[in-house]
Amino acid sequence: MDKLFNTRILRLIVPIVDLILIYASIILSYLLLRQSLDAFTDNYYAFISISPYIGLAYLVLAHIFELDRAKDFTYFGIAYSTALTIFGLFCVTMALSFLAREFAYPRSVLILSSFIQLLLVSIWHYFTNKMYRRANAKKSVLIIGDDRGRALAYKLIEGDSMWSAIKYICRPTNIKLNKYIDECEVIFLTEDINEERKQQIIKYCVEKNKMTIYEPRNKEILLFNANILQVDDAPLLNVRHLGIQPGNESVKRMMDVFIAFIGAIVFIIPAIILYIFLKIGGGTAFFVQERVTRDGKIFKIYKFRTMIENAEAKSGPMLATQNDKRITRFGHFMRATRLDEIPQIFNILKGDMSIVGPRPERPYFVEQFKKEIPEYDLRHRVKAGLTGLAQIQGKYNTTARDKLKYDLLYINGYSLALDMKLIMQTLNILLRKSSTEGVKEAKQINDEIDKLFREDYK
């Protein structure tokens, strides 16, 4: 059984079973409600006529909300993603029945089938994800790295990662490195390994058929979408322009204005309520701060205030932390639900920001990060965003170095479809905890890492 959940066949089986459950739920709903339907044959034909589009819509939505990959391992997380997918399918089905003029598709069937789909698909994905995790959790892991080896091990253990069964941690210079590779099934390589040595290790891992995962350098990310170019008989790589083409930028801007305008209408009442709450609590309601956007341009960002008044009057500029005492109780609620970001709709309409892009940082910290990370300024090739790949895939305590990797991946792989996907995926993180801190105590993790680390001479 574990072998099945550890192969690519599972990627084919899961969507097939998904579609079976989706269609079976609709058919079951028709049967359960048969007596209450006035014209059963016409009602059922309405479903048959649009059924191919229902299946296609589900596969697209399942991909957007990442049901097609084993990422969540809690029932709440899986049920939440499933609920968003099924709700999206509910809306698409209603739209399809309207556009196809199939008004005979019963709303009672649509509602009942949605509840059944939510239950069955959630249970199915919980089972497959658990089995996938169990199959991979048994794999022994080797982490190879210099200074970042311990940091990567900390992340895998702290977050209770699928690959937390670490057997060894060592440097690339360890005299027993090949022996450790032979004994482990999954090999992790950190970005601080010398390039020549890294290629030697990867070559050995490939020869031994080991699953090899490496942490890319920022410069390597720029090559990910390079196009193959042939000059005479020489294969070359044509590195793509890092940024958004003018035509795509115009479309992106129109989408920003349209979505921001809709957002302004939808959130006007919640914004007024939040404003009143903050004014009743005392102090200012809005928080205005300088941030950096495309080409290093400085603009003023607007947010609802989540910290005490003049939070940095004594300390000076400080990055917010997860348990920051400067954040008010109501501020914690607004940050958790992202309601404090509502005023940034004005920044988007004004043109300072986009819906999707790297989150804007303060000039003070930008200068610091540029000194520490040479490629940091590359994230300013595009406008800052309300949401982004780093916010969706990262955590609250993700480092600036790792967030930059996500930002560069977004810029380098930009497409309108990616923007739409990230906008919808933002819904998928609203009720999720942004960090898994507290799974294990830091001292306990460090003690565990010390036991796993192998010195070069051992």
N, C-alpha and C positions, 0 to 999 in steps of 0.2 A: 504493500500500500504506500509506504513512504517513497518508494522509487517512482510511483506514478505522480505523486505530488512534487517531485523534484525534476520533472522533465518538461519539455516544451509542449508535450501533448496536452497538459493541463490547460495551457492558454487557449487551446481549441475547444476543449471539453466545457470549460466554464461558460463562455458565451452561448454555446449550444444549449446547455441546460438552462441558462438564463432565459433564452427565447422560449424554450418549452414551458417554463414556469409562467412567463408573461402571457403566452397564448392560452395555456391551460386555465389560468385564473379568469381570463375573459370568458372562455367557454363555460367554465363552472358557474360564473355569475349569470350567464344566460339561462343555464339549466335551473339554478336556484330561483330565478325571478320569472321563469317561463309563464307561470299562471297570471302574473300581474301585467304582462306585456300584451298590448292590444293586437299587434300584428307581428307575431314572432318571426315569421319568414322574412318579412321586410326588414325587421330589426336586425336579424342575424346577417342578412345580405349586406347591410350597411357596414358591419364589421369586416366581412370577407373582402369587400371592395377596397378598403384602406389598410388591410392587415399587413401587406408588405412594407408600407411606409411606417407603420407602428414599430415593426421589428427593426428597421433601419434607424429610426429615431432613438429607440432604446439603446442600440449599440453606440451611437454617437454620444448620448448623454452619459452612458456608463463609462465611456472613455474620458469624458470631461471631468466627471466626479471620481475618477480613478477606481472604479469598481473592477476594472479589468486587470488590476495588479494587486498583489497581496501586500498591502501597506498598513491597514488597520488590523489590530488583533483584539480589540475590545468590542463587545456587542453594541455598546452605545455608538462608537465610532462608525461601525459598519452600518448600523440602522440609520444613522444620521445621513451618511452618504447615499444610502439606498432611498431614504425619504426624499432627498433632493432630486434624485434621478427619477423616481416614480412621480413626483409632483410635476417635474418637467415633462414627463411622458403624458401625464394627465392633460396639461395645457396644449401640448402638440396634438394629441388625439382630438381634443375639442376643436382646434384650429383646422385639422384635416377634415373632420366631419362637416365643418362649415364650408371650407373651400371646395370640397368634393360634392357639396349639396346633398350629403347623406344625413339629412336631419332625422332619419329613422334610428340613428345610433342612440340608444337609450342612455340618458344621463344616470339613471339608477344603476345600470350595468357598469358604466364607467367608474362611478364612485365605489361600488362594492368590489370591483376587480382591482382597483387601486389599493384598497386595504389588504386584500388577499396577496397581491403582488409584494407589497411592503413586507408582510410577514414571511412569505415563502422565500423571497430573494435574500432577505436578511439572514434567515436561518442557513440557507445554502452557502452564502458567502462567509458566514461565521465559521461554518464547518470546513470549507476549503482553505480559508486563511489560516485556521488553527493547524490543519494538517500540513500546509506548506511551511509554516513556522516550525512545526515539530520536526519535519524532514530536514530543514536547514540548520536548526539549533543543535543537531547532533554533529554537525561538521566541525572539525577541529580547525582553529584559526591561528595563523602566524602573522604578526605585525612586524614589518621591517621599516625602520626609520631612525633618523638621528634624534634631533630634539623633539620632533613632532610625533614620534612613535608612542610615547606615553600619553600625549594629548588625545590621539586617536583612540587608544585603548580606553581612556577615561570616558569618551563619548559612547563607545560601544557598550561598556558596562553600565554606565549611569542611566542610559536610556533603555536598558534591558533590550538591546538590539537583537535582531534575529541571528546575528553573528557574534554573540557574546561569549561563546565557548572558546575563549582564547587559551591556547596551550603555551605559546611562547611569545615574548616580545624581545627583539634584538636589533642591533645596529647592522647596517649592510656590510660592516667590516668583520663581523663575527666569524671566527674560524670554523664554526660548526653550522654555518648558514645552510649549506646544501642538505645537511642531515635534518635540520629543522623543517625545511621545505618538503623533504621526502615524507616526514611524519605527519604533515598537516594537509588538509583538503582545500582550504581557502587561504590565499596569500594576499595581504594588504601591504601596499607600498605607499609611504608618505611622500610629499612633494619635495622634502629637503634632501633626498638622496641624490648624490652626484649622477649626472645624466649618463655618463659612460657606465657606471656601476649599475644603474637602474636597467639599462638595456641588457646587460649581462644577466641580471637576475630574471628579467622577463623572458629572455631566451631560454634559460634553464627551466623556468616554470612551464613554458609552452611545450618544451620537450618532454616534461614529466606529466603533461595533461592536467595541470593544476588550475583551478579557478583563480584568476589573478585580477585584483581590483587595485587600481592606483589612483592616488590623489593628484589631479592635474595642476600644473603651474598656471598662473594667469596667462602667460605667453602661449601656452599650449592650447588654451581655450580658443584663441584667435584662429587656430588652424582647423578647428572641428568641422566647419562647413566649407572648407576650401574645395574648389572644383578642380577636377583632373584636367590638365591641359597638356596636349601633345605637341612638341616642337620637333619636327623631323621624326626621329624614332626614340626621342627622349621623353618619358613621362614626367610631367612637372605638376606642381600644385599652385593654383591661382588663388591667393588669399583674398577672401571677400572683403569689401569695404565695411568697416565697423561703423555702423550707423544706419539710419533709415533713409531710403531713397526719397527724393522730393515728391514723386507721385504717391508713394505710400504714406508719406508724412501728411499730405493734404487729406487723404482718406481718413487717416488716424485723427486728424484735427476735427473733421466733420463728425466722426463718431464720438469724440470727446464732448463736443458741444451738444450733440443730440442727447447723449446719456446724462450729461450734467444737467441739462434743462429738465429732463424727466425726473432726475433725482431731486432737483430743487422743488418741484411740485409735490413729490411724494414725501419729502422730509421737512416741508415747511412747518407743519403742525408739531412734529417731534422737536424741531429746532426751537420753536417758540416755548414749548413746555420746558426744555432744558435751560433756556435762557432765564425763565422765571424762577426755576429751582435754584440756579446759581446766584441770581440776584437776591433771593430770599435768604440764602446762606451767607450773604455778605461778600463784598469784594467785587471784582470785575468778572464778567461772564466770558469774555473773549480773551484769548491769549495770542499775542502777536510776536513773531520772532523772525529774525533774518535766516534764510536758508539759501542753499546754492542749487541752481538748476543748470540747464544746458549751457555749454561754453563758459562755465564759471560765473554766469550771471547771478547776482544776488537779488532775491525778492523777499517780500514779507508774506509769511504763511499765517493763515488764520485757523485757530482751533478753539474749541471750548476749553476753558481752564480746568485742569485736572489736579493741579498742585496748589499748595498754599501760596498766598500772595508773596511776591518777591522771593521765590524759593532759592534763587542763586545769589541773593544780595551779599551773603557772607562767604559762601563757598566758591563763587565764581562758576564758570561753565562746567557742568557735570552731565555725563550721560545717565539717563534714567536706568535704574536697575529693577529687577523683578519685584523685590520687596522694598522699594524705595519709600522711606518714611515721609518724604515730601508730598506724596500723592494722597489726596483726601479719600475718604471712604466712598463718596459719590464719584470721585475721579477714577477709582478702581473699577467701578461699574461701567463708567463711560469708556474706559480703555478696553475693558474686556469685550464690550459690545461694539467697539469702534465708533460709538456715537460722537465722540469728541472730534472726529474727523469731518463731520458734516459741513462746517464752514469752508472747508477746502474746495467745495463745489464752486465757490466764488473764484478761487485761484485757478480752477480749471477753465471756467468761462472766460476769465481774464486772459488766459493764455500762458500763465506762469508754469502751470503743471499740466500733466496728462492724466487720464484715468489709470493707465498702466505705465510703469517705469520705475527706475531706482528711487527709493525713498530719499527725499532731500535731507541733507545734513547741514549743520551749522558751519559757517566759515571757519570758526576756531578749530573744530574737529577735522574739517576737510584738510586744513594745512598740516595738522598733525599726522593724519593718515597718509597724506602724500609723501611725507618724509619717511614713514615706516614702510609704505607699500608703493613702489615706483609706478605701478599701473593704475593706481586709484583714480587718477584724473580721467581715465578712459570711460568711466561710468557717466561722465558729463557730456558724452557724445549725443545723448538724447535728453529730452525733458524729464524732470523729476516726476514721479507718479504717486497717485493716491494709494495704489496697491502695486505689487510686483512679485516676481518669482521668488525673491528672497523672503518676502513676507508670508508667502503661501507654503514654501517648502522648508523654510528655516524655522527657528524658535525665537523666543523672546531674548534669550541669552546667546544667540549665534554671534560669533565675532565679526568684526568689520572685515577681516580678511576673507572669511567664508561667505559673507554677504556679497562681497565684491565678485566672487566667482559666479554666484547666481546672477548678478547684474550683467556681467559680461556674457554669460550664456544666453540671457534674454536678448541683449543687443545683437549679438552675433547670429542668433537664430530667429530674429524678428519676422513675424508675419501677422497679418490681420487676424487669421484664425487663432494664432497663439494669444493675441490680445483678448479675443472673445472667450477663449478657454480660461485664461487667468481671471477675467472678470467674473465668470461663473464659479470658478474654484474659490474665489474670495468668500462666497457664501458657505463654502465647505469648512472654513476655519473659524467662523464667527462664534460658535458655541464650544470650540475645542480649547483645551488648555494649551498655551503657547510654549510650554516647557514641561519637561518631565522631572524637574528638580525634586528631590526628596525621595526618589526611588531607593537610593542608598546614600548613606552618609559619606562625605568626601574622604574622611580618614579611612573608612572601611574600604573604599575604592582604591585609594592610594596604597594601602597595605596589600591589597590583592594584586595590584600592578607590580609592586616590589617583588612579590613571590614569582610572578610570571616572567620578569625581566632576566635575560641572560647576558652577562658581561662578555666582552669580546674574547677574553682569555678562557672562558668556560666552554 
